């Protein structure tokens, strides 16, 4: 059996000149598996496992070492003109760098240490997608079956261009997996492009804002179809990368995240001149609105209560009303 495996490796990998790509994939998977094992041991505070690298109190993330491996593999390949056996070792180095950098993809994307949070799951998405695409290339699959060296066939070029546009539409609709894998496997991106967009996708924000029925259909489909897949995905990611931290609502970290999200939402919705609508209208909308606004800004107690309510809502805690003369106490529903 071992001899058969060696013969298959020699025939399909070495003779096909795919050994650098194979070593890249091996380094990719091995570095990701090792670094996830290391971080889970550090998180569990295992005594026999070395902790984080913190020279002088500065925590060095492993993507720094990944960038070093990427530079070594890329520059080394150009410096040696891809000669054998250097290209094999540089392919392995590049794969190790890919695993270390993409494991902290979420940190690079958010510019925040979200490794053990829900946002950190984007790193696992990036790693799995990178491994799948590399494995497809290793097995000899090329986009739409195009073989390098053949004469240019403009019909095939047109099909590839249309497929690229369809993949872009699927990505804009929030179908990341079907959009990216559709580049390699024809048909997947077409399914994602035809179906309804996910509610939080750019396509839904652009096209469904003025169409409440379609947005409601997309929300129902998201709730119905993606519930089981999300549970399976969560279970698989917990198995691979560990469960994220469950931060309570009153935790300072959760409060900071909620305040950042609220600030971004307000900045996105705010438009120039929007606050002057009430002032420009007549009757009660004009003078009465201005008087009410002046009273609200002129009363320090009312302004302090409003600020406390905003901080409470942003932090995710239940909101309560202040007690006073003529004000019943209780939870606002």
C-alpha positions, 0 to 999 in steps of 0.5 A: 500500500505504501509503495502504491501511494509513493507511486501515485505521489510520484506520478501525480505530483512530482512528474506533473511538476506540482510538488511546490504547490503540494508543499504549499498546501501542506505548510498551509494546513500544518501551520494553521493546525499548529497555531490553533492548537497553540492558542487553545493551549494558551487559552486553557492556561496549560502549564507545560505549554509555552505562553505568548511571546511578549518581549518587553511586555509587547504581545507579538501576534503570530501574523508577524511571523507569518509575514516573514514566511510569506516574504521569504517564500515570495522573494526567495522564489524570484531570487532563485528564478524558481529553480529546483529544489529551492522552489519546493522549500520556498513553496513550503515557507509560503504555505506556512505564512499563509496559515499564520496570516489568515488565522488572524485575518479578522484582526487585520480586517477589524484592526482590533483583537477579535481573535476569540470573539464572534468576529474572529470566525471570519479567520476560519472562513478565510482559512477554509476557503484558501485551503479549498482553492489550493486543493482544487488547483492541486487536483488540476482543476482550472477555471471552466476547464481552460488549459494553458497553451491552447488557442484563444477561443473568444466564445470561451472568453465571453463565458468566463467574463459573464461567469465573473460578473455573475460571481460578483453579483453573488458576492454582493448578495452575501453568498460568499461561498457560492460566489468564490467557489463559482469561479472554479466550479461553474453553476454555483455562482449562478445559483447564488446570483438568482436567489434572493440576497441576504438581508445584511448584504450590500445588494439588499441595502441597495435594492430592497430598501424601497421594497419592503415585501422583498426584504421581508421575504429575504428575512424569512428565508434567511431565518428559515434556511440558514438556521440549520446551516448556521448551527452546523457551521458553529459546531464545526468552527467550535471543533476546529478553532474553539468556541468564542468568548461569551461576554455578558452584556454589562461587560466593559468590552461588550459596552465598547463594541456596542458603542462603536456599532451605534456610532457607525450606524448613526454616522451612516444614517445621518444626512446633511440638513436632516436636523433642520426639518422640524425648524423649517415647518410651520405651526407647532412643527416650527415654533413648538418644535424649536421651543421643545428642543430649547427646553430639552437642551436647557434642562440639565436634568433632562439632558443627563437622563437622556445621556444615561438612557443612550449609554444603557441602550448601547451597552445592551442592558435593560433600560429603566426609567428614573423615579420622581414626582409624577413618574412611575418607576418600572422597566420600559417595554 
